[in-house]
Amino acid sequence: MPLDGADLAQLDDLTRRFATWAAQVQSLKTEITGVVNATVGVAWTGLVAARFRDEWNGEFATSLVRLADALEHQSQFVAAKRDQIDLVTNRL
């Protein structure tokens, strides 16, 4: 059975990229939520505005949180696999 292998430096880069993307998505969610909450009820009022805000704060913001969590999970997964490959290849 062949061993798994990889360019460890590229896996390090992929790990960092996933972590960066996770942080960017979380930052974007925070920024959008702030703008939505500051606008609705002030510059935009009424039932449609309130529904829009509620949908953003519920479904859409939650989707971005899930995306950020998934990206962070992938960062950790790649880092763990990188460490395993490094351990195995350095034992041989």
Distance bins in CASP14 RR format, pairs under 12 A and 6 or more apart:
PFRMAT RR
TARGET T0000
AUTHOR 0000-0000-0000
RMODE 2
METHOD distances of the structure
MODEL  1
2 88 0 0 0 0 0 1 0 0 0 0 0
3 84 0 0 0 0 0 1 0 0 0 0 0
3 85 0 0 0 0 1 0 0 0 0 0 0
3 87 0 0 0 0 0 1 0 0 0 0 0
3 88 1 0 0 1 0 0 0 0 0 0 0
3 89 1 0 0 1 0 0 0 0 0 0 0
3 91 0 0 0 0 0 1 0 0 0 0 0
3 92 0 0 0 0 1 0 0 0 0 0 0
4 11 0 0 0 0 0 1 0 0 0 0 0
4 81 1 0 0 1 0 0 0 0 0 0 0
4 82 0 0 0 0 0 1 0 0 0 0 0
4 84 0 0 0 0 1 0 0 0 0 0 0
4 85 1 0 1 0 0 0 0 0 0 0 0
4 86 0 0 0 0 0 1 0 0 0 0 0
4 87 0 0 0 0 0 1 0 0 0 0 0
4 88 1 0 0 1 0 0 0 0 0 0 0
4 89 0 0 0 0 1 0 0 0 0 0 0
5 11 0 0 0 0 1 0 0 0 0 0 0
5 81 0 0 0 0 1 0 0 0 0 0 0
5 82 0 0 0 0 1 0 0 0 0 0 0
5 84 0 0 0 0 1 0 0 0 0 0 0
5 85 1 0 1 0 0 0 0 0 0 0 0
5 86 0 0 0 0 1 0 0 0 0 0 0
5 87 0 0 0 0 0 1 0 0 0 0 0
5 88 0 0 0 0 1 0 0 0 0 0 0
5 89 1 0 0 1 0 0 0 0 0 0 0
5 92 0 0 0 0 0 1 0 0 0 0 0
6 12 0 0 0 0 0 1 0 0 0 0 0
6 13 0 0 0 0 0 1 0 0 0 0 0
6 14 0 0 0 0 1 0 0 0 0 0 0
6 15 0 0 0 0 0 1 0 0 0 0 0
6 78 0 0 0 0 1 0 0 0 0 0 0
6 79 0 0 0 0 0 1 0 0 0 0 0
6 81 1 0 0 1 0 0 0 0 0 0 0
6 82 1 0 0 1 0 0 0 0 0 0 0
6 83 0 0 0 0 0 1 0 0 0 0 0
6 84 0 0 0 0 0 1 0 0 0 0 0
6 85 1 0 1 0 0 0 0 0 0 0 0
6 86 0 0 0 0 1 0 0 0 0 0 0
6 88 0 0 0 0 0 1 0 0 0 0 0
6 89 0 0 0 0 1 0 0 0 0 0 0
7 13 0 0 0 0 1 0 0 0 0 0 0
7 14 0 0 0 0 1 0 0 0 0 0 0
7 82 0 0 0 0 1 0 0 0 0 0 0
7 85 0 0 0 0 1 0 0 0 0 0 0
7 86 0 0 0 0 0 1 0 0 0 0 0
7 89 0 0 0 0 0 1 0 0 0 0 0
8 14 0 0 0 0 0 1 0 0 0 0 0
8 15 0 0 0 0 0 1 0 0 0 0 0
8 78 0 0 0 0 0 1 0 0 0 0 0
8 79 0 0 0 0 0 1 0 0 0 0 0
8 81 0 0 0 0 0 1 0 0 0 0 0
8 82 1 0 1 0 0 0 0 0 0 0 0
8 83 0 0 0 0 1 0 0 0 0 0 0
8 84 0 0 0 0 0 1 0 0 0 0 0
8 85 1 0 0 1 0 0 0 0 0 0 0
8 86 1 0 1 0 0 0 0 0 0 0 0
8 87 0 0 0 0 0 1 0 0 0 0 0
8 88 0 0 0 0 0 1 0 0 0 0 0
8 89 0 0 0 0 1 0 0 0 0 0 0
8 90 0 0 0 0 0 1 0 0 0 0 0
9 15 0 0 0 0 0 1 0 0 0 0 0
9 16 0 0 0 0 0 1 0 0 0 0 0
9 82 0 0 0 0 1 0 0 0 0 0 0
9 85 0 0 0 0 0 1 0 0 0 0 0
9 86 0 0 0 0 0 1 0 0 0 0 0
10 16 0 0 0 0 0 1 0 0 0 0 0
10 17 0 0 0 0 0 1 0 0 0 0 0
10 78 0 0 0 0 1 0 0 0 0 0 0
10 82 0 0 0 0 1 0 0 0 0 0 0
10 85 0 0 0 0 0 1 0 0 0 0 0
11 17 0 0 0 0 0 1 0 0 0 0 0
11 18 0 0 0 0 0 1 0 0 0 0 0
11 74 0 0 0 0 0 1 0 0 0 0 0
11 75 0 0 0 0 0 1 0 0 0 0 0
11 77 0 0 0 0 0 1 0 0 0 0 0
11 78 1 0 1 0 0 0 0 0 0 0 0
11 79 1 0 0 1 0 0 0 0 0 0 0
11 80 0 0 0 0 0 1 0 0 0 0 0
11 81 1 0 0 1 0 0 0 0 0 0 0
11 82 1 1 0 0 0 0 0 0 0 0 0
11 83 0 0 0 0 1 0 0 0 0 0 0
11 84 0 0 0 0 0 1 0 0 0 0 0
11 85 1 0 0 1 0 0 0 0 0 0 0
11 86 0 0 0 0 1 0 0 0 0 0 0
12 18 0 0 0 0 0 1 0 0 0 0 0
12 19 0 0 0 0 0 1 0 0 0 0 0
12 75 0 0 0 0 0 1 0 0 0 0 0
12 78 0 0 0 0 1 0 0 0 0 0 0
12 79 0 0 0 0 1 0 0 0 0 0 0
12 81 0 0 0 0 0 1 0 0 0 0 0
12 82 1 0 0 1 0 0 0 0 0 0 0
12 83 0 0 0 0 0 1 0 0 0 0 0
12 85 0 0 0 0 0 1 0 0 0 0 0
12 86 0 0 0 0 0 1 0 0 0 0 0
13 19 0 0 0 0 0 1 0 0 0 0 0
13 20 0 0 0 0 0 1 0 0 0 0 0
13 75 0 0 0 0 0 1 0 0 0 0 0
13 78 0 0 0 0 1 0 0 0 0 0 0
13 79 0 0 0 0 0 1 0 0 0 0 0
13 82 0 0 0 0 0 1 0 0 0 0 0
14 20 0 0 0 0 0 1 0 0 0 0 0
14 21 0 0 0 0 0 1 0 0 0 0 0
14 71 0 0 0 0 0 1 0 0 0 0 0
14 74 0 0 0 0 1 0 0 0 0 0 0
14 75 0 0 0 0 1 0 0 0 0 0 0
14 76 0 0 0 0 0 1 0 0 0 0 0
14 77 0 0 0 0 0 1 0 0 0 0 0
14 78 1 0 1 0 0 0 0 0 0 0 0
14 79 0 0 0 0 1 0 0 0 0 0 0
14 81 0 0 0 0 1 0 0 0 0 0 0
14 82 0 0 0 0 1 0 0 0 0 0 0
15 21 0 0 0 0 0 1 0 0 0 0 0
15 22 0 0 0 0 0 1 0 0 0 0 0
15 71 0 0 0 0 0 1 0 0 0 0 0
15 72 0 0 0 0 0 1 0 0 0 0 0
15 73 0 0 0 0 0 1 0 0 0 0 0
15 74 0 0 0 0 1 0 0 0 0 0 0
15 75 1 0 1 0 0 0 0 0 0 0 0
15 76 0 0 0 0 1 0 0 0 0 0 0
15 77 0 0 0 0 1 0 0 0 0 0 0
15 78 1 0 1 0 0 0 0 0 0 0 0
15 79 1 0 1 0 0 0 0 0 0 0 0
15 80 0 0 0 0 1 0 0 0 0 0 0
15 81 0 0 0 0 1 0 0 0 0 0 0
15 82 1 0 0 1 0 0 0 0 0 0 0
15 83 0 0 0 0 1 0 0 0 0 0 0
16 22 0 0 0 0 0 1 0 0 0 0 0
16 23 0 0 0 0 0 1 0 0 0 0 0
16 71 0 0 0 0 0 1 0 0 0 0 0
16 72 0 0 0 0 0 1 0 0 0 0 0
16 74 0 0 0 0 0 1 0 0 0 0 0
16 75 1 0 0 1 0 0 0 0 0 0 0
16 78 0 0 0 0 1 0 0 0 0 0 0
16 79 0 0 0 0 1 0 0 0 0 0 0
16 82 0 0 0 0 0 1 0 0 0 0 0
17 23 0 0 0 0 0 1 0 0 0 0 0
17 24 0 0 0 0 0 1 0 0 0 0 0
17 71 0 0 0 0 1 0 0 0 0 0 0
17 72 0 0 0 0 0 1 0 0 0 0 0
17 74 0 0 0 0 1 0 0 0 0 0 0
17 75 0 0 0 0 1 0 0 0 0 0 0
17 78 0 0 0 0 1 0 0 0 0 0 0
17 79 0 0 0 0 0 1 0 0 0 0 0
18 24 0 0 0 0 0 1 0 0 0 0 0
18 25 0 0 0 0 0 1 0 0 0 0 0
18 67 0 0 0 0 0 1 0 0 0 0 0
18 68 0 0 0 0 0 1 0 0 0 0 0
18 69 0 0 0 0 0 1 0 0 0 0 0
18 70 0 0 0 0 1 0 0 0 0 0 0
18 71 1 0 1 0 0 0 0 0 0 0 0
18 72 1 0 0 1 0 0 0 0 0 0 0
18 73 0 0 0 0 1 0 0 0 0 0 0
18 74 1 0 1 0 0 0 0 0 0 0 0
18 75 1 1 0 0 0 0 0 0 0 0 0
18 76 0 0 0 0 1 0 0 0 0 0 0
18 77 0 0 0 0 1 0 0 0 0 0 0
18 78 1 0 0 1 0 0 0 0 0 0 0
18 79 0 0 0 0 1 0 0 0 0 0 0
18 82 0 0 0 0 0 1 0 0 0 0 0
19 25 0 0 0 0 0 1 0 0 0 0 0
19 26 0 0 0 0 0 1 0 0 0 0 0
19 68 0 0 0 0 0 1 0 0 0 0 0
19 71 1 0 0 1 0 0 0 0 0 0 0
19 72 1 0 0 1 0 0 0 0 0 0 0
19 73 0 0 0 0 0 1 0 0 0 0 0
19 74 0 0 0 0 1 0 0 0 0 0 0
19 75 1 0 1 0 0 0 0 0 0 0 0
19 76 0 0 0 0 1 0 0 0 0 0 0
19 77 0 0 0 0 0 1 0 0 0 0 0
19 78 0 0 0 0 1 0 0 0 0 0 0
19 79 0 0 0 0 1 0 0 0 0 0 0
20 26 0 0 0 0 0 1 0 0 0 0 0
20 27 0 0 0 0 0 1 0 0 0 0 0
20 68 0 0 0 0 0 1 0 0 0 0 0
20 71 0 0 0 0 1 0 0 0 0 0 0
20 72 0 0 0 0 0 1 0 0 0 0 0
20 74 0 0 0 0 0 1 0 0 0 0 0
20 75 0 0 0 0 1 0 0 0 0 0 0
21 27 0 0 0 0 0 1 0 0 0 0 0
21 28 0 0 0 0 0 1 0 0 0 0 0
21 64 0 0 0 0 0 1 0 0 0 0 0
21 67 0 0 0 0 1 0 0 0 0 0 0
21 68 0 0 0 0 1 0 0 0 0 0 0
21 69 0 0 0 0 0 1 0 0 0 0 0
21 70 0 0 0 0 1 0 0 0 0 0 0
21 71 1 0 1 0 0 0 0 0 0 0 0
21 72 0 0 0 0 1 0 0 0 0 0 0
21 73 0 0 0 0 0 1 0 0 0 0 0
21 74 0 0 0 0 1 0 0 0 0 0 0
21 75 0 0 0 0 1 0 0 0 0 0 0
22 28 0 0 0 0 0 1 0 0 0 0 0
22 29 0 0 0 0 0 1 0 0 0 0 0
22 64 0 0 0 0 0 1 0 0 0 0 0
22 65 0 0 0 0 0 1 0 0 0 0 0
22 66 0 0 0 0 0 1 0 0 0 0 0
22 67 0 0 0 0 1 0 0 0 0 0 0
22 68 1 0 1 0 0 0 0 0 0 0 0
22 69 1 0 0 1 0 0 0 0 0 0 0
22 70 0 0 0 0 1 0 0 0 0 0 0
22 71 1 1 0 0 0 0 0 0 0 0 0
22 72 1 0 1 0 0 0 0 0 0 0 0
22 73 0 0 0 0 1 0 0 0 0 0 0
22 74 0 0 0 0 1 0 0 0 0 0 0
22 75 1 0 0 1 0 0 0 0 0 0 0
22 76 0 0 0 0 1 0 0 0 0 0 0
23 29 0 0 0 0 0 1 0 0 0 0 0
23 30 0 0 0 0 0 1 0 0 0 0 0
23 67 0 0 0 0 0 1 0 0 0 0 0
23 68 1 0 0 1 0 0 0 0 0 0 0
23 69 0 0 0 0 0 1 0 0 0 0 0
23 71 0 0 0 0 1 0 0 0 0 0 0
23 72 0 0 0 0 1 0 0 0 0 0 0
23 75 0 0 0 0 1 0 0 0 0 0 0
24 30 0 0 0 0 0 1 0 0 0 0 0
24 31 0 0 0 0 0 1 0 0 0 0 0
24 64 0 0 0 0 0 1 0 0 0 0 0
24 67 0 0 0 0 0 1 0 0 0 0 0
24 68 0 0 0 0 1 0 0 0 0 0 0
24 71 0 0 0 0 1 0 0 0 0 0 0
24 72 0 0 0 0 0 1 0 0 0 0 0
25 31 0 0 0 0 0 1 0 0 0 0 0
25 32 0 0 0 0 0 1 0 0 0 0 0
25 61 0 0 0 0 0 1 0 0 0 0 0
25 63 0 0 0 0 1 0 0 0 0 0 0
25 64 1 0 1 0 0 0 0 0 0 0 0
25 65 0 0 0 0 1 0 0 0 0 0 0
25 66 0 0 0 0 1 0 0 0 0 0 0
25 67 1 0 1 0 0 0 0 0 0 0 0
25 68 1 0 1 0 0 0 0 0 0 0 0
25 69 0 0 0 0 1 0 0 0 0 0 0
25 70 0 0 0 0 1 0 0 0 0 0 0
25 71 1 0 0 1 0 0 0 0 0 0 0
25 72 0 0 0 0 1 0 0 0 0 0 0
26 32 0 0 0 0 0 1 0 0 0 0 0
26 33 0 0 0 0 0 1 0 0 0 0 0
26 61 0 0 0 0 0 1 0 0 0 0 0
26 64 1 0 0 1 0 0 0 0 0 0 0
26 65 1 0 0 1 0 0 0 0 0 0 0
26 66 0 0 0 0 0 1 0 0 0 0 0
26 67 0 0 0 0 1 0 0 0 0 0 0
26 68 1 0 1 0 0 0 0 0 0 0 0
26 69 0 0 0 0 1 0 0 0 0 0 0
26 70 0 0 0 0 0 1 0 0 0 0 0
26 71 0 0 0 0 1 0 0 0 0 0 0
26 72 0 0 0 0 1 0 0 0 0 0 0
27 33 0 0 0 0 0 1 0 0 0 0 0
27 34 0 0 0 0 0 1 0 0 0 0 0
27 64 0 0 0 0 0 1 0 0 0 0 0
27 65 0 0 0 0 0 1 0 0 0 0 0
27 68 0 0 0 0 1 0 0 0 0 0 0
28 34 0 0 0 0 0 1 0 0 0 0 0
28 35 0 0 0 0 0 1 0 0 0 0 0
28 60 0 0 0 0 0 1 0 0 0 0 0
28 61 0 0 0 0 0 1 0 0 0 0 0
28 63 0 0 0 0 0 1 0 0 0 0 0
28 64 1 0 0 1 0 0 0 0 0 0 0
28 65 0 0 0 0 0 1 0 0 0 0 0
28 67 0 0 0 0 1 0 0 0 0 0 0
28 68 0 0 0 0 1 0 0 0 0 0 0
28 71 0 0 0 0 0 1 0 0 0 0 0
29 35 0 0 0 0 0 1 0 0 0 0 0
29 36 0 0 0 0 0 1 0 0 0 0 0
29 56 0 0 0 0 1 0 0 0 0 0 0
29 57 0 0 0 0 0 1 0 0 0 0 0
29 58 0 0 0 0 0 1 0 0 0 0 0
29 60 0 0 0 0 1 0 0 0 0 0 0
29 61 1 0 1 0 0 0 0 0 0 0 0
29 62 0 0 0 0 1 0 0 0 0 0 0
29 63 0 0 0 0 1 0 0 0 0 0 0
29 64 1 1 0 0 0 0 0 0 0 0 0
29 65 1 0 0 1 0 0 0 0 0 0 0
29 66 0 0 0 0 0 1 0 0 0 0 0
29 67 0 0 0 0 1 0 0 0 0 0 0
29 68 1 0 0 1 0 0 0 0 0 0 0
29 69 0 0 0 0 0 1 0 0 0 0 0
30 36 0 0 0 0 0 1 0 0 0 0 0
30 37 0 0 0 0 0 1 0 0 0 0 0
30 57 0 0 0 0 0 1 0 0 0 0 0
30 61 0 0 0 0 1 0 0 0 0 0 0
30 64 0 0 0 0 1 0 0 0 0 0 0
30 65 0 0 0 0 0 1 0 0 0 0 0
30 68 0 0 0 0 0 1 0 0 0 0 0
31 37 0 0 0 0 0 1 0 0 0 0 0
31 38 0 0 0 0 0 1 0 0 0 0 0
31 61 0 0 0 0 0 1 0 0 0 0 0
31 64 0 0 0 0 0 1 0 0 0 0 0
32 38 0 0 0 0 0 1 0 0 0 0 0
32 39 0 0 0 0 0 1 0 0 0 0 0
32 52 0 0 0 0 0 1 0 0 0 0 0
32 53 0 0 0 0 0 1 0 0 0 0 0
32 56 1 0 0 1 0 0 0 0 0 0 0
32 57 0 0 0 0 0 1 0 0 0 0 0
32 60 0 0 0 0 1 0 0 0 0 0 0
32 61 1 0 0 1 0 0 0 0 0 0 0
32 63 0 0 0 0 0 1 0 0 0 0 0
32 64 1 0 0 1 0 0 0 0 0 0 0
32 65 0 0 0 0 0 1 0 0 0 0 0
33 39 0 0 0 0 0 1 0 0 0 0 0
33 40 0 0 0 0 0 1 0 0 0 0 0
33 53 0 0 0 0 1 0 0 0 0 0 0
33 56 1 0 0 1 0 0 0 0 0 0 0
33 57 1 0 0 1 0 0 0 0 0 0 0
33 58 0 0 0 0 1 0 0 0 0 0 0
33 60 0 0 0 0 1 0 0 0 0 0 0
33 61 1 0 1 0 0 0 0 0 0 0 0
33 62 0 0 0 0 0 1 0 0 0 0 0
33 64 0 0 0 0 1 0 0 0 0 0 0
33 65 0 0 0 0 0 1 0 0 0 0 0
34 40 0 0 0 0 0 1 0 0 0 0 0
34 42 0 0 0 0 0 1 0 0 0 0 0
34 53 0 0 0 0 0 1 0 0 0 0 0
34 56 0 0 0 0 1 0 0 0 0 0 0
34 57 0 0 0 0 1 0 0 0 0 0 0
34 61 0 0 0 0 1 0 0 0 0 0 0
35 42 0 0 0 0 0 1 0 0 0 0 0
35 43 0 0 0 0 0 1 0 0 0 0 0
35 44 0 0 0 0 0 1 0 0 0 0 0
35 52 0 0 0 0 0 1 0 0 0 0 0
35 53 0 0 0 0 0 1 0 0 0 0 0
35 56 0 0 0 0 1 0 0 0 0 0 0
35 61 0 0 0 0 0 1 0 0 0 0 0
36 42 0 0 0 0 0 1 0 0 0 0 0
36 43 0 0 0 0 0 1 0 0 0 0 0
36 44 0 0 0 0 1 0 0 0 0 0 0
36 49 0 0 0 0 1 0 0 0 0 0 0
36 50 0 0 0 0 0 1 0 0 0 0 0
36 51 0 0 0 0 0 1 0 0 0 0 0
36 52 1 0 0 1 0 0 0 0 0 0 0
36 53 1 0 1 0 0 0 0 0 0 0 0
36 54 0 0 0 0 1 0 0 0 0 0 0
36 55 0 0 0 0 1 0 0 0 0 0 0
36 56 1 0 1 0 0 0 0 0 0 0 0
36 57 1 0 0 1 0 0 0 0 0 0 0
36 58 0 0 0 0 0 1 0 0 0 0 0
36 60 0 0 0 0 1 0 0 0 0 0 0
36 61 0 0 0 0 1 0 0 0 0 0 0
37 43 0 0 0 0 0 1 0 0 0 0 0
37 44 0 0 0 0 0 1 0 0 0 0 0
37 49 0 0 0 0 0 1 0 0 0 0 0
37 50 0 0 0 0 0 1 0 0 0 0 0
37 52 0 0 0 0 0 1 0 0 0 0 0
37 53 1 0 0 1 0 0 0 0 0 0 0
37 54 0 0 0 0 0 1 0 0 0 0 0
37 56 0 0 0 0 1 0 0 0 0 0 0
37 57 1 0 0 1 0 0 0 0 0 0 0
37 58 0 0 0 0 0 1 0 0 0 0 0
37 61 0 0 0 0 0 1 0 0 0 0 0
38 44 0 0 0 0 0 1 0 0 0 0 0
38 53 0 0 0 0 0 1 0 0 0 0 0
39 45 0 0 0 0 1 0 0 0 0 0 0
39 49 0 0 0 0 1 0 0 0 0 0 0
39 50 0 0 0 0 0 1 0 0 0 0 0
39 52 0 0 0 0 1 0 0 0 0 0 0
39 53 0 0 0 0 1 0 0 0 0 0 0
39 56 0 0 0 0 0 1 0 0 0 0 0
40 46 0 0 0 0 1 0 0 0 0 0 0
40 47 0 0 0 0 0 1 0 0 0 0 0
40 48 0 0 0 0 1 0 0 0 0 0 0
40 49 1 0 1 0 0 0 0 0 0 0 0
40 50 1 0 0 1 0 0 0 0 0 0 0
40 51 0 0 0 0 1 0 0 0 0 0 0
40 52 1 0 0 1 0 0 0 0 0 0 0
40 53 1 1 0 0 0 0 0 0 0 0 0
40 54 0 0 0 0 1 0 0 0 0 0 0
40 55 0 0 0 0 0 1 0 0 0 0 0
40 56 0 0 0 0 1 0 0 0 0 0 0
40 57 0 0 0 0 1 0 0 0 0 0 0
41 47 0 0 0 0 0 1 0 0 0 0 0
41 48 0 0 0 0 0 1 0 0 0 0 0
41 49 1 0 0 1 0 0 0 0 0 0 0
41 50 1 0 0 1 0 0 0 0 0 0 0
41 52 0 0 0 0 0 1 0 0 0 0 0
41 53 1 0 0 1 0 0 0 0 0 0 0
41 54 0 0 0 0 0 1 0 0 0 0 0
42 49 0 0 0 0 1 0 0 0 0 0 0
42 53 0 0 0 0 0 1 0 0 0 0 0
43 49 0 0 0 0 1 0 0 0 0 0 0
43 53 0 0 0 0 0 1 0 0 0 0 0
44 50 0 0 0 0 1 0 0 0 0 0 0
44 51 0 0 0 0 0 1 0 0 0 0 0
44 52 1 0 0 1 0 0 0 0 0 0 0
44 53 0 0 0 0 1 0 0 0 0 0 0
44 56 0 0 0 0 0 1 0 0 0 0 0
45 51 0 0 0 0 0 1 0 0 0 0 0
45 52 0 0 0 0 0 1 0 0 0 0 0
45 53 0 0 0 0 0 1 0 0 0 0 0
46 52 0 0 0 0 1 0 0 0 0 0 0
46 53 0 0 0 0 0 1 0 0 0 0 0
46 54 0 0 0 0 0 1 0 0 0 0 0
47 53 0 0 0 0 0 1 0 0 0 0 0
47 54 0 0 0 0 0 1 0 0 0 0 0
48 54 0 0 0 0 0 1 0 0 0 0 0
48 55 0 0 0 0 0 1 0 0 0 0 0
49 55 0 0 0 0 0 1 0 0 0 0 0
49 56 0 0 0 0 0 1 0 0 0 0 0
50 56 0 0 0 0 0 1 0 0 0 0 0
50 57 0 0 0 0 0 1 0 0 0 0 0
51 57 0 0 0 0 0 1 0 0 0 0 0
51 58 0 0 0 0 0 1 0 0 0 0 0
51 59 0 0 0 0 0 1 0 0 0 0 0
52 58 0 0 0 0 0 1 0 0 0 0 0
52 59 0 0 0 0 0 1 0 0 0 0 0
52 60 0 0 0 0 1 0 0 0 0 0 0
53 59 0 0 0 0 0 1 0 0 0 0 0
53 60 0 0 0 0 0 1 0 0 0 0 0
53 61 0 0 0 0 0 1 0 0 0 0 0
54 60 0 0 0 0 0 1 0 0 0 0 0
54 61 0 0 0 0 0 1 0 0 0 0 0
54 62 0 0 0 0 0 1 0 0 0 0 0
55 61 0 0 0 0 1 0 0 0 0 0 0
55 62 0 0 0 0 0 1 0 0 0 0 0
55 63 0 0 0 0 0 1 0 0 0 0 0
56 62 0 0 0 0 1 0 0 0 0 0 0
56 63 0 0 0 0 0 1 0 0 0 0 0
56 64 0 0 0 0 1 0 0 0 0 0 0
57 63 0 0 0 0 0 1 0 0 0 0 0
57 64 0 0 0 0 0 1 0 0 0 0 0
57 65 0 0 0 0 0 1 0 0 0 0 0
58 64 0 0 0 0 0 1 0 0 0 0 0
58 65 0 0 0 0 1 0 0 0 0 0 0
58 66 0 0 0 0 0 1 0 0 0 0 0
59 65 0 0 0 0 0 1 0 0 0 0 0
59 66 0 0 0 0 0 1 0 0 0 0 0
60 66 0 0 0 0 0 1 0 0 0 0 0
60 67 0 0 0 0 0 1 0 0 0 0 0
61 67 0 0 0 0 0 1 0 0 0 0 0
61 68 0 0 0 0 0 1 0 0 0 0 0
62 68 0 0 0 0 0 1 0 0 0 0 0
62 69 0 0 0 0 0 1 0 0 0 0 0
63 69 0 0 0 0 0 1 0 0 0 0 0
63 70 0 0 0 0 0 1 0 0 0 0 0
64 70 0 0 0 0 0 1 0 0 0 0 0
64 71 0 0 0 0 0 1 0 0 0 0 0
65 71 0 0 0 0 0 1 0 0 0 0 0
65 72 0 0 0 0 0 1 0 0 0 0 0
66 72 0 0 0 0 0 1 0 0 0 0 0
66 73 0 0 0 0 0 1 0 0 0 0 0
67 73 0 0 0 0 0 1 0 0 0 0 0
67 74 0 0 0 0 0 1 0 0 0 0 0
68 74 0 0 0 0 0 1 0 0 0 0 0
68 75 0 0 0 0 0 1 0 0 0 0 0
69 75 0 0 0 0 0 1 0 0 0 0 0
69 76 0 0 0 0 0 1 0 0 0 0 0
70 76 0 0 0 0 0 1 0 0 0 0 0
70 77 0 0 0 0 0 1 0 0 0 0 0
71 77 0 0 0 0 0 1 0 0 0 0 0
71 78 0 0 0 0 0 1 0 0 0 0 0
72 78 0 0 0 0 0 1 0 0 0 0 0
72 79 0 0 0 0 0 1 0 0 0 0 0
73 79 0 0 0 0 0 1 0 0 0 0 0
73 80 0 0 0 0 0 1 0 0 0 0 0
74 80 0 0 0 0 0 1 0 0 0 0 0
74 81 0 0 0 0 0 1 0 0 0 0 0
75 81 0 0 0 0 0 1 0 0 0 0 0
75 82 0 0 0 0 0 1 0 0 0 0 0
76 82 0 0 0 0 0 1 0 0 0 0 0
76 83 0 0 0 0 0 1 0 0 0 0 0
77 83 0 0 0 0 0 1 0 0 0 0 0
77 84 0 0 0 0 0 1 0 0 0 0 0
78 84 0 0 0 0 0 1 0 0 0 0 0
78 85 0 0 0 0 0 1 0 0 0 0 0
79 85 0 0 0 0 0 1 0 0 0 0 0
79 86 0 0 0 0 0 1 0 0 0 0 0
80 86 0 0 0 0 0 1 0 0 0 0 0
80 87 0 0 0 0 0 1 0 0 0 0 0
81 87 0 0 0 0 0 1 0 0 0 0 0
81 88 0 0 0 0 0 1 0 0 0 0 0
82 88 0 0 0 0 0 1 0 0 0 0 0
82 89 0 0 0 0 0 1 0 0 0 0 0
83 89 0 0 0 0 0 1 0 0 0 0 0
83 90 0 0 0 0 0 1 0 0 0 0 0
84 90 0 0 0 0 0 1 0 0 0 0 0
84 91 0 0 0 0 0 1 0 0 0 0 0
85 91 0 0 0 0 0 1 0 0 0 0 0
85 92 0 0 0 0 0 1 0 0 0 0 0
86 92 0 0 0 0 0 1 0 0 0 0 0
END
